[in-house]
Amino acid sequence: MQKNVAHQTRVPSIAAANRVSAGAAKAMPAVSRPPVAQRVLDEDDTDRLRGLITEFFDSMAHPPDQDLQNEFFDELVAGYDAIEEVPMPFDEAYAQFMSARVTAPAPSSSSSPSLTTFSSSTSSTSSVKKEPKESKQEAYAISAEDEALFSSMDLSSFGRTTDATTTTSSSSSVLVSPAPAPAYTSVVEMQAALNTGLRGQLKYKELKAAVLEAAEAIVKKSKVEPLPREAIAELSAATGAFLDANAEGQRIAGQKALPNKRNLEAAEKDKMQAAIDQFRKVLGVEFRRPVDMLETPGATVTKTDAQGGTHTLGTNNTIVTGKIGAAKGRDAHTMSASIYLTKQYGLTGHNAFVAGHLVTKGAGGKDNDENLTPIASGFNQGGLRTPESEAEKMMRANKVLSYAATANYGRAGKDGSLVPFAAKDLEMIPTSITVKVVERGLRAGGDPTTIVDWSEELRVAFNEPVPFSLRDVLPSL
């Protein structure tokens, strides 16, 4: 497959949407997004659209996070039949997209959401900002030591109280009815919220200085190492917790006659310190990714066609890669078997045979013999898109993955196709391509910049044969 992947590392922020005039936006068509394999935009249009959207977000002073960029891209791909129909420039479409996203109905609040540790896949949100989609970005791989560190964190006291419903002890305050903390989607937003919320404040000077210093360090870290969604969620909770505890501490301190006043204020200061500790713990986690990719030598098989010509066909190939793989893949322009089948049977359009990648170009797949097999263009744009799309999502989310593909030969018939394929020629056409896409994790003590150290299998995103039927390969009229 010759699919490219839009890839960029950005400090997540949806604040940029506020700079776009939603009032001037044209309504985008409401669409029901089809499965990936049924996309209507062809490969060239999709690649061109991806490049244009990347340039659009690159032009922003504070681009949105990668999840939102993916959502916007998917919305356009699913909503239009041709790139000429896509509204450009994207300002109005993006404003409408953001407006619909922000004003979406809030989920039922029959029970109060709880804040989680880093190892969890959920995060708290406000009633205004939409909860990030789970399908867009899963948990990042971290070392066993870091996993233990985050698992030991207790953020149960983080949150916002809807009223003064608390129970107190001599030194702490336990929340009874926590409400959602604000869902800041980038560390830049968190830093701005802290600067704004604490501006001109004279009380709690040491705590204020410590949290602002930690926030500044986090912003600097995020420019070098993209933070995963879980880290952003935890820092968001810590930011809300600090601001809430600070405000409550100020309120308590301002009351002249309040029972247990000293202990109540001390409890809020403890919460502020816990939030600072959370920032510092995230600072200590390694989020770097590999600077290279690993390609396992594949294999080939030689087949003879009905006219006596010989052709080299790929049988299997495997690549382990991070985001860098998207830049290292190569287009496959030709292979002798696909040229022969197309000319021999006069096939055109989606029925013509092409040099199909086993490992997708988007994950670093090359145009060498062991990675190519003859498949119909329609299959290349259809069935294979499902595992390829899974890999592309992981690449855009800055994860490390392995992509293994095997071409299965041994075709016994034409599957009812009207094309008069000769038996020898059928032997060159795979019956299916088995694809396995796995999210990889860093081994304990491994170097995150070294690809071979990403040897742990965290999650199997796809693992099954994708059948290639000749039934839909039609003869030319």
Backbone torsions as a table, in degrees:
resi	resn	phi	psi	omega
1	MET	NA	142.5	-172.4
2	GLN	-108.6	32.7	-175.6
3	LYS	-80.9	135.0	173.7
4	ASN	-97.3	170.7	-177.1
5	VAL	-131.0	128.8	173.6
6	ALA	-69.5	128.3	-179.9
7	HIS	-142.6	131.5	176.3
8	GLN	-158.5	147.8	178.6
9	THR	-104.9	120.0	-175.6
10	ARG	-133.2	148.9	168.5
11	VAL	-73.2	116.8	-173.6
12	PRO	-61.2	139.8	174.7
13	SER	-167.2	131.9	173.1
14	ILE	-102.6	7.7	178.7
15	ALA	-63.2	-26.1	-179.0
16	ALA	-61.8	-25.9	-179.3
17	ALA	-62.5	-27.1	-179.6
18	ASN	-68.3	-17.1	179.9
19	ARG	-85.9	-4.8	-179.1
20	VAL	-101.8	134.6	-176.2
21	SER	-78.0	103.9	179.5
22	ALA	-69.4	-24.6	-178.4
23	GLY	-66.8	-26.8	-178.5
24	ALA	-91.2	2.6	-173.0
25	ALA	-75.0	141.5	171.6
26	LYS	-88.5	144.4	-179.2
27	ALA	-67.7	127.4	174.8
28	MET	-80.4	147.5	-178.3
29	PRO	-63.4	138.6	176.6
30	ALA	-75.1	123.7	-176.6
31	VAL	-126.9	152.0	171.1
32	SER	-101.4	110.3	-170.9
33	ARG	-66.3	123.4	-179.0
34	PRO	-77.5	167.3	173.0
35	PRO	-57.5	155.1	-175.4
36	VAL	-56.0	-38.4	-175.5
37	ALA	-66.5	-11.8	-176.4
38	GLN	-106.5	17.6	179.3
39	ARG	-56.7	143.0	-178.7
40	VAL	-92.6	-40.0	177.5
41	LEU	-57.3	132.1	179.8
42	ASP	-77.7	178.1	-172.8
43	GLU	-61.7	-44.1	-178.2
44	ASP	-64.2	-43.7	179.0
45	ASP	-63.8	-41.6	-179.3
46	THR	-64.6	-43.2	178.4
47	ASP	-63.6	-41.3	179.9
48	ARG	-65.4	-43.1	179.1
49	LEU	-62.6	-41.1	178.9
50	ARG	-60.3	-42.6	179.4
51	GLY	-65.5	-40.8	179.7
52	LEU	-66.2	-39.6	178.9
53	ILE	-67.8	-38.6	177.2
54	THR	-60.0	-44.1	178.3
55	GLU	-64.1	-37.9	179.7
56	PHE	-60.9	-47.1	-179.3
57	PHE	-73.2	-32.2	177.4
58	ASP	-62.2	-27.6	-177.7
59	SER	-77.5	-9.9	-178.6
60	MET	-81.1	145.2	175.8
61	ALA	-68.0	-37.6	179.1
62	HIS	-133.2	83.3	-177.2
63	PRO	-63.1	153.8	175.6
64	PRO	-69.6	167.6	-179.0
65	ASP	-70.0	169.5	-174.1
66	GLN	-64.5	-31.9	178.2
67	ASP	-59.7	-46.9	-178.5
68	LEU	-67.1	-37.9	177.4
69	GLN	-62.1	-41.8	178.2
70	ASN	-62.7	-43.1	180.0
71	GLU	-61.2	-45.0	-179.2
72	PHE	-63.5	-44.1	178.2
73	PHE	-60.4	-47.7	-179.6
74	ASP	-62.6	-36.7	179.4
75	GLU	-61.8	-43.3	-179.5
76	LEU	-71.1	-41.8	179.6
77	VAL	-60.4	-41.1	-176.8
78	ALA	-79.7	-17.8	-171.9
79	GLY	-97.4	-8.1	-174.8
80	TYR	-135.5	148.5	-179.1
81	ASP	-87.5	-24.4	-178.1
82	ALA	-145.9	150.9	-176.4
83	ILE	-64.7	-24.9	178.5
84	GLU	-64.6	-23.3	-179.0
85	GLU	-84.1	-16.5	-177.2
86	VAL	-70.2	127.9	-178.5
87	PRO	-66.2	121.6	178.9
88	MET	-131.3	145.8	-3.6
89	PRO	-63.1	168.6	-168.9
90	PHE	-82.3	-2.1	-172.2
91	ASP	-55.0	-47.7	-176.6
92	GLU	-69.2	-43.1	179.6
93	ALA	-63.5	-39.2	-179.3
94	TYR	-69.7	-38.5	178.3
95	ALA	-62.0	-43.4	178.6
96	GLN	-65.2	-40.8	178.6
97	PHE	-59.9	-47.2	-179.0
98	MET	-68.3	-37.6	179.5
99	SER	-62.3	-44.1	178.9
100	ALA	-65.9	-35.4	-177.9
101	ARG	-69.8	-43.9	-176.5
102	VAL	-72.4	-33.8	-176.4
103	THR	-93.5	8.5	178.4
104	ALA	-61.4	145.5	-178.7
105	PRO	-58.1	136.9	178.9
106	ALA	-72.4	147.2	178.5
107	PRO	-65.5	158.5	179.5
108	SER	-58.0	139.7	-178.0
109	SER	-113.8	45.5	-179.6
110	SER	-65.2	-26.8	175.4
111	SER	-133.9	145.5	-176.4
112	SER	-74.2	130.8	178.9
113	PRO	-67.4	149.2	178.1
114	SER	-111.5	150.1	178.0
115	LEU	-83.7	153.3	-171.8
116	THR	-123.8	170.9	173.5
117	THR	-85.3	173.5	-174.6
118	PHE	-58.6	-31.6	-176.4
119	SER	-74.8	-9.3	179.4
120	SER	-79.2	160.2	179.5
121	SER	-103.6	10.5	-179.7
122	THR	-118.4	161.9	177.2
123	SER	-144.0	159.1	179.8
124	SER	-87.1	152.1	-179.7
125	THR	-136.6	164.8	173.7
126	SER	-90.2	175.9	179.8
127	SER	-78.4	-3.6	-177.6
128	VAL	-103.1	-47.1	-175.4
129	LYS	-90.5	140.7	-174.2
130	LYS	-77.2	141.8	179.0
131	GLU	-68.2	135.4	179.8
132	PRO	-59.0	144.5	-179.9
133	LYS	-69.8	133.3	-179.8
134	GLU	-65.0	-33.6	-173.1
135	SER	-72.3	-14.8	-173.4
136	LYS	-82.4	-33.7	-176.4
137	GLN	-152.8	117.9	-179.0
138	GLU	-90.3	-174.9	-179.7
139	ALA	-66.1	141.0	176.1
140	TYR	-78.6	154.7	175.8
141	ALA	-78.6	130.8	173.7
142	ILE	-132.2	165.4	-176.8
143	SER	-68.4	162.4	179.3
144	ALA	-60.8	-37.1	179.6
145	GLU	-64.6	-44.3	178.9
146	ASP	-68.1	-35.9	178.5
147	GLU	-61.8	-43.5	178.2
148	ALA	-63.6	-38.4	179.8
149	LEU	-61.2	-48.4	-177.8
150	PHE	-73.1	-30.6	178.5
151	SER	-66.1	-25.3	-178.6
152	SER	-82.6	-9.4	-177.8
153	MET	-72.6	142.2	177.2
154	ASP	-119.7	105.7	179.8
155	LEU	-106.5	16.6	-175.0
156	SER	-63.0	-22.7	-179.7
157	SER	-87.3	-6.9	179.2
158	PHE	-74.1	139.5	175.4
159	GLY	146.3	-175.1	-172.7
160	ARG	-119.8	136.1	178.3
161	THR	-92.1	138.6	179.3
162	THR	-78.4	-23.3	176.1
163	ASP	-152.6	-159.3	-178.1
164	ALA	-92.6	27.0	-177.3
165	THR	-77.6	89.3	177.0
166	THR	-136.4	152.7	170.8
167	THR	-108.5	143.0	-174.2
168	THR	-121.7	152.5	171.7
169	SER	-123.9	-167.1	-177.0
170	SER	-68.5	-23.5	-175.0
171	SER	-139.6	4.0	-177.0
172	SER	-146.1	164.2	177.4
173	SER	-128.8	127.5	-177.0
174	VAL	-107.3	126.1	179.8
175	LEU	-72.0	134.8	178.4
176	VAL	-98.7	-43.0	-177.0
177	SER	-127.3	73.7	-179.0
178	PRO	-69.6	140.7	174.1
179	ALA	-108.1	165.2	-175.3
180	PRO	-59.8	138.8	172.3
181	ALA	-82.0	158.8	-179.8
182	PRO	-62.6	138.5	-177.4
183	ALA	-95.2	84.5	174.1
184	TYR	-73.9	133.0	-174.8
185	THR	-99.6	2.3	175.5
186	SER	-151.2	156.3	178.8
187	VAL	-68.8	-25.6	176.0
188	VAL	-65.3	-42.2	176.9
189	GLU	-62.9	-40.4	179.8
190	MET	-64.0	-44.8	179.2
191	GLN	-61.0	-42.3	179.6
192	ALA	-64.4	-40.7	179.4
193	ALA	-63.6	-41.0	179.1
194	LEU	-66.8	-44.7	179.3
195	ASN	-60.9	-41.9	-179.4
196	THR	-70.1	-45.5	-176.4
197	GLY	-68.8	-25.8	-175.9
198	LEU	-107.1	2.7	-176.3
199	ARG	-61.1	131.3	176.4
200	GLY	75.7	4.9	-176.7
201	GLN	-82.7	132.0	-179.0
202	LEU	-100.6	-25.6	-179.4
203	LYS	-79.4	149.8	179.5
204	TYR	59.6	44.2	-175.4
205	LYS	-58.7	-42.8	-176.9
206	GLU	-66.5	-42.9	178.6
207	LEU	-65.9	-41.0	178.2
208	LYS	-60.3	-48.3	-179.6
209	ALA	-62.2	-38.9	-177.8
210	ALA	-67.2	-43.4	-178.1
211	VAL	-70.5	-37.2	178.3
212	LEU	-67.7	-36.8	176.4
213	GLU	-65.1	-43.0	179.1
214	ALA	-64.9	-40.4	179.4
215	ALA	-64.2	-40.5	177.9
216	GLU	-62.9	-40.9	179.2
217	ALA	-65.6	-37.6	178.3
218	ILE	-65.2	-41.9	178.6
219	VAL	-60.5	-44.0	178.8
220	LYS	-63.9	-41.2	179.4
221	LYS	-63.0	-41.7	-176.2
222	SER	-65.6	-23.4	178.8
223	LYS	-74.8	-21.2	179.4
224	VAL	-100.9	-40.6	-178.7
225	GLU	-124.5	109.2	178.5
226	PRO	-58.0	130.7	-179.4
227	LEU	-86.1	136.9	177.7
228	PRO	-70.8	165.3	-176.7
229	ARG	-58.5	-38.7	-178.7
230	GLU	-63.1	-38.5	178.1
231	ALA	-67.3	-40.4	177.4
232	ILE	-61.4	-41.8	-179.2
233	ALA	-63.5	-43.1	-179.4
234	GLU	-66.8	-40.6	178.6
235	LEU	-67.7	-34.9	175.8
236	SER	-61.6	-44.7	178.5
237	ALA	-63.1	-40.7	-179.8
238	ALA	-66.0	-38.9	178.3
239	THR	-62.6	-49.0	178.1
240	GLY	-61.4	-40.0	-179.6
241	ALA	-64.1	-41.8	-179.6
242	PHE	-64.3	-46.8	-178.5
243	LEU	-64.6	-39.7	179.1
244	ASP	-66.5	-46.2	-179.6
245	ALA	-64.3	-37.5	178.1
246	ASN	-63.3	-46.2	179.9
247	ALA	-63.6	-41.5	-180.0
248	GLU	-68.1	-39.1	176.9
249	GLY	-61.6	-41.2	177.4
250	GLN	-62.7	-41.4	-179.6
251	ARG	-64.6	-44.9	179.8
252	ILE	-62.7	-44.2	-178.4
253	ALA	-63.2	-28.2	-177.4
254	GLY	-81.9	-7.4	179.7
255	GLN	-91.9	127.9	-175.7
256	LYS	-77.0	-40.8	-177.0
257	ALA	-118.6	95.6	-179.9
258	LEU	-139.8	118.6	179.2
259	PRO	-58.4	138.7	176.5
260	ASN	60.5	29.5	-174.2
261	LYS	-57.4	-45.2	-176.6
262	ARG	-61.4	-45.3	-179.4
263	ASN	-67.7	-36.7	178.7
264	LEU	-64.5	-43.2	178.9
265	GLU	-67.3	-39.1	178.5
266	ALA	-61.4	-35.7	178.9
267	ALA	-64.4	-39.7	178.8
268	GLU	-67.9	-36.8	177.1
269	LYS	-65.7	-35.8	176.6
270	ASP	-62.5	-39.4	178.9
271	LYS	-65.5	-40.1	177.7
272	MET	-62.7	-41.9	179.0
273	GLN	-65.7	-37.5	177.8
274	ALA	-62.7	-38.9	177.9
275	ALA	-64.5	-42.1	177.4
276	ILE	-61.1	-43.3	178.5
277	ASP	-60.3	-36.2	178.7
278	GLN	-63.5	-44.9	176.5
279	PHE	-57.4	-45.3	-176.7
280	ARG	-66.9	-34.7	179.1
281	LYS	-68.3	-40.6	176.9
282	VAL	-63.5	-35.8	177.7
283	LEU	-59.2	-28.7	-177.0
284	GLY	-87.1	-0.8	-178.2
285	VAL	-94.6	141.3	-178.4
286	GLU	-89.7	120.3	179.4
287	PHE	-115.9	13.4	-177.9
288	ARG	-69.3	160.1	-177.3
289	ARG	-128.2	163.7	-176.7
290	PRO	-60.2	150.6	178.2
291	VAL	-104.0	6.9	179.4
292	ASP	-149.2	177.5	176.5
293	MET	-130.0	160.5	-175.9
294	LEU	-118.5	120.8	178.9
295	GLU	-113.4	118.9	177.5
296	THR	-79.7	130.8	179.9
297	PRO	-53.7	128.1	179.9
298	GLY	-89.4	-164.4	-178.2
299	ALA	-138.5	161.6	179.9
300	THR	-133.0	166.4	174.2
301	VAL	-138.6	147.6	179.9
302	THR	-104.0	129.9	179.9
303	LYS	-123.2	149.7	177.5
304	THR	-108.6	131.4	-178.8
305	ASP	-84.4	178.3	-176.1
306	ALA	-67.4	-17.3	179.2
307	GLN	-97.6	3.6	177.8
308	GLY	93.3	-1.3	177.8
309	GLY	-78.5	151.4	179.8
310	THR	-109.0	149.0	-176.1
311	HIS	-141.2	140.0	176.8
312	THR	-96.4	125.4	-177.3
313	LEU	-120.5	141.9	176.5
314	GLY	-75.6	143.6	178.2
315	THR	-112.2	-36.2	178.9
316	ASN	-160.7	156.9	179.0
317	ASN	-161.8	148.2	-179.6
318	THR	-140.8	136.5	177.1
319	ILE	-133.3	135.3	170.4
320	VAL	-109.8	126.6	-172.9
321	THR	-153.9	159.6	167.5
322	GLY	-104.4	-155.1	-177.2
323	LYS	-61.5	-23.7	-178.1
324	ILE	-61.5	-24.9	-179.4
325	GLY	-60.6	-31.2	-179.3
326	ALA	-63.8	-27.3	-178.5
327	ALA	-89.7	-14.1	-174.0
328	LYS	-104.6	-2.8	176.6
329	GLY	-70.0	159.2	-178.7
330	ARG	-132.5	141.5	176.5
331	ASP	-64.0	146.4	174.6
332	ALA	-107.6	106.6	-174.5
333	HIS	-86.9	-28.5	-175.6
334	THR	-163.2	157.6	167.5
335	MET	-155.2	149.1	-170.9
336	SER	-60.7	-37.6	-177.1
337	ALA	-65.7	-42.2	-178.9
338	SER	-69.0	-38.4	177.6
339	ILE	-62.7	-44.9	-179.1
340	TYR	-60.9	-49.9	-175.9
341	LEU	-63.9	-39.0	-179.3
342	THR	-66.2	-46.3	-178.7
343	LYS	-72.7	-41.0	-176.5
344	GLN	-60.6	-35.7	-175.5
345	TYR	-113.3	10.4	174.2
346	GLY	58.2	42.4	-175.8
347	LEU	-88.4	147.0	-178.7
348	THR	-137.6	166.1	175.4
349	GLY	57.6	-135.7	-179.3
350	HIS	-68.4	-13.4	179.1
351	ASN	-86.4	-17.2	-179.6
352	ALA	-68.3	149.1	178.2
353	PHE	-88.0	141.5	179.7
354	VAL	-127.2	167.5	174.3
355	ALA	-81.8	101.0	-175.6
356	GLY	-91.3	134.8	175.4
357	HIS	-69.8	140.8	167.4
358	LEU	-79.9	-61.1	169.8
359	VAL	-85.4	123.5	-175.7
360	THR	-57.0	144.1	176.3
361	LYS	-55.2	-35.1	-178.9
362	GLY	-63.2	-19.8	177.0
363	ALA	-108.2	20.0	177.5
364	GLY	98.0	6.8	-178.7
365	GLY	-60.5	136.4	-176.7
366	LYS	-98.8	178.6	178.9
367	ASP	-103.4	28.6	179.3
368	ASN	-86.5	165.3	-172.6
369	ASP	-56.3	-42.7	-175.0
370	GLU	-70.3	-9.0	-179.0
371	ASN	-112.0	11.2	-177.2
372	LEU	-124.9	142.7	176.2
373	THR	-147.0	148.9	-178.7
374	PRO	-77.9	121.1	177.5
375	ILE	-138.7	158.0	178.5
376	ALA	-69.7	145.9	-178.7
377	SER	-57.5	-38.0	179.8
378	GLY	-62.5	-38.2	177.9
379	PHE	-69.1	-37.4	179.9
380	ASN	-62.8	-35.4	179.8
381	GLN	-91.5	-8.7	-174.8
382	GLY	-110.3	-93.2	-172.8
383	GLY	-56.4	-38.1	-177.6
384	LEU	-71.0	-14.6	-178.6
385	ARG	-66.6	-24.9	-176.8
386	THR	-63.6	-57.3	177.5
387	PRO	-66.9	-33.5	179.2
388	GLU	-63.3	-39.0	179.2
389	SER	-65.4	-38.0	176.5
390	GLU	-59.9	-44.2	179.4
391	ALA	-65.2	-41.1	-179.1
392	GLU	-63.4	-39.4	176.9
393	LYS	-60.8	-42.9	179.5
394	MET	-66.0	-38.3	178.9
395	MET	-64.7	-44.6	-179.9
396	ARG	-65.1	-27.8	178.7
397	ALA	-84.9	6.0	177.1
398	ASN	64.1	37.5	176.0
399	LYS	-97.5	169.0	175.3
400	VAL	-105.9	135.3	-175.6
401	LEU	-141.6	162.7	168.8
402	SER	-117.4	139.4	-179.8
403	TYR	-126.7	110.8	-179.8
404	ALA	-116.9	135.0	-178.6
405	ALA	-139.1	139.9	179.5
406	THR	-131.2	128.1	175.5
407	ALA	-86.0	127.0	-178.3
408	ASN	-103.1	113.9	-179.3
409	TYR	-100.0	178.6	-179.5
410	GLY	107.4	35.1	-178.9
411	ARG	-68.4	131.8	-176.9
412	ALA	-100.9	-18.5	-177.6
413	GLY	-154.0	-175.8	-174.2
414	LYS	-95.5	1.9	-179.6
415	ASP	58.7	27.2	179.3
416	GLY	84.0	7.7	178.7
417	SER	-66.3	145.9	178.4
418	LEU	-84.3	-5.9	176.9
419	VAL	-74.2	129.1	-175.5
420	PRO	-79.8	63.4	-179.6
421	PHE	-63.6	133.8	173.9
422	ALA	-76.8	153.4	-176.9
423	ALA	-58.3	-41.5	180.0
424	LYS	-64.1	-35.9	-179.4
425	ASP	-72.6	-32.3	177.6
426	LEU	-62.5	-29.3	-179.6
427	GLU	-65.2	-19.7	-179.2
428	MET	-87.3	-12.6	-173.3
429	ILE	-99.7	121.5	-178.8
430	PRO	-65.9	146.0	175.4
431	THR	-79.6	-28.0	179.6
432	SER	-164.7	166.9	173.3
433	ILE	-126.3	116.9	179.3
434	THR	-85.8	124.9	-176.2
435	VAL	-122.8	135.6	174.7
436	LYS	-127.3	119.7	178.7
437	VAL	-115.8	123.2	-174.2
438	VAL	-130.0	132.4	171.8
439	GLU	-77.1	127.9	-175.5
440	ARG	-102.3	149.2	177.7
441	GLY	-119.8	157.2	-179.1
442	LEU	-77.9	131.7	177.9
443	ARG	-67.9	156.0	-179.4
444	ALA	-58.0	126.7	179.4
445	GLY	79.4	4.5	-177.1
446	GLY	-77.6	162.3	177.1
447	ASP	-89.3	116.9	-175.9
448	PRO	-64.8	-16.7	179.2
449	THR	-90.4	-3.9	-178.9
450	THR	-105.5	118.3	-171.6
451	ILE	-62.5	-35.0	-177.3
452	VAL	-67.5	-17.9	179.5
453	ASP	-81.7	-7.2	175.8
454	TRP	-89.4	69.0	-170.2
455	SER	-104.1	-4.5	-178.9
456	GLU	-87.4	138.9	174.5
457	GLU	-93.1	111.6	-178.2
458	LEU	-90.6	-44.1	-174.2
459	ARG	-154.4	130.8	175.5
460	VAL	-90.0	110.9	-177.2
461	ALA	-84.4	-28.0	-179.5
462	PHE	-159.2	135.9	178.4
463	ASN	-160.6	85.4	179.3
464	GLU	-168.0	160.4	176.2
465	PRO	-75.4	139.8	174.7
466	VAL	-102.4	107.4	-174.0
467	PRO	-70.5	141.6	177.2
468	PHE	-116.4	102.1	-179.7
469	SER	-94.8	138.7	177.2
470	LEU	-83.0	-2.3	-176.9
471	ARG	-57.7	-35.0	-176.5
472	ASP	-92.5	3.3	176.3
473	VAL	-88.3	112.6	-172.8
474	LEU	-106.1	147.7	176.7
475	PRO	-72.2	154.0	177.7
476	SER	-71.2	148.1	-179.4
477	LEU	-75.3	NA	NA
